[in-house]
Amino acid sequence: GEDVEQSLFLSVREGDSSVINCTYTDSSSTYLYWYKQEPGAGLQLLTYIFSNMDMKQDQRLTVLLNKKDKHLSLRIADTQTGDSAIYFCAESKAGTYKYIFGTGTRLKVLA
Amino acid sequence: EPEVTQTPSHQVTQMGQEVILRCVPISNHLYFYWYRQILGQKVEFLVSFYNNEISEKSEIFDDQFSVERPDGSNFTLKIRSTKLEDSAMYFCASSVSRDPILNTGELFFGEGSRLTVL
């Protein structure tokens, strides 16, 4: 069945890079997403990648996709205290309306 | 910036009571969704709604659940007879389309309604 797994916590020092990892099981996934949830707010789309891509870069964010291992990662360069939030990995595929989310990884940035 | 709004932010109810969670999606969006997250667990898809009917639902969305768009702005989730295991954060979301390729399939989420069933 469809499943998305993430580690629950990550702690980094301000200025370091953060790498948040995600694995998924559905090889027919078409789109993979990273959402961010700040305290008291809804989930906000950070970036997405199509399954036929290996990498996508957007300013401080780099998404890497290893389709063979069904592994997705989000790298945040020069992590700031404002990056402290919960980061959700999600996948979807053509022909369905639903997104499959992971549990979310709580990123804590230490000053 | 337009946003999805949800009310109430927190509701406490007794087991067996009916609960209605309300959402106001972004005004030009056509697709509407409910997701939930039980504490410490994954965000789970419940239902999607388009053109005044359910387009897809999960196994969680049983006969105790219903959705409605009673007017042009609200989108509601009703739980007829709440159970302890319905305690969760319920997220409403909306999107212009369902196709990310057009860059408009992005889901816009509300802040969530926390439901506590005692």
Boltz contact constraints between the chains, C-beta under 6 A:
constraints:
  - contact:
      token1: [A, 31]
      token2: [B, 100]
      max_distance: 6.0
  - contact:
      token1: [A, 41]
      token2: [B, 111]
      max_distance: 6.0
  - contact:
      token1: [A, 42]
      token2: [B, 109]
      max_distance: 6.0
  - contact:
      token1: [A, 42]
      token2: [B, 110]
      max_distance: 6.0
  - contact:
      token1: [A, 42]
      token2: [B, 111]
      max_distance: 6.0
  - contact:
      token1: [A, 43]
      token2: [B, 109]
      max_distance: 6.0
  - contact:
      token1: [A, 45]
      token2: [B, 106]
      max_distance: 6.0
  - contact:
      token1: [A, 48]
      token2: [B, 100]
      max_distance: 6.0
  - contact:
      token1: [A, 97]
      token2: [B, 48]
      max_distance: 6.0
  - contact:
      token1: [A, 97]
      token2: [B, 55]
      max_distance: 6.0
  - contact:
      token1: [A, 97]
      token2: [B, 56]
      max_distance: 6.0
  - contact:
      token1: [A, 97]
      token2: [B, 98]
      max_distance: 6.0
  - contact:
      token1: [A, 98]
      token2: [B, 45]
      max_distance: 6.0
  - contact:
      token1: [A, 98]
      token2: [B, 56]
      max_distance: 6.0
  - contact:
      token1: [A, 101]
      token2: [B, 42]
      max_distance: 6.0
  - contact:
      token1: [A, 101]
      token2: [B, 43]
      max_distance: 6.0
  - contact:
      token1: [A, 103]
      token2: [B, 42]
      max_distance: 6.0
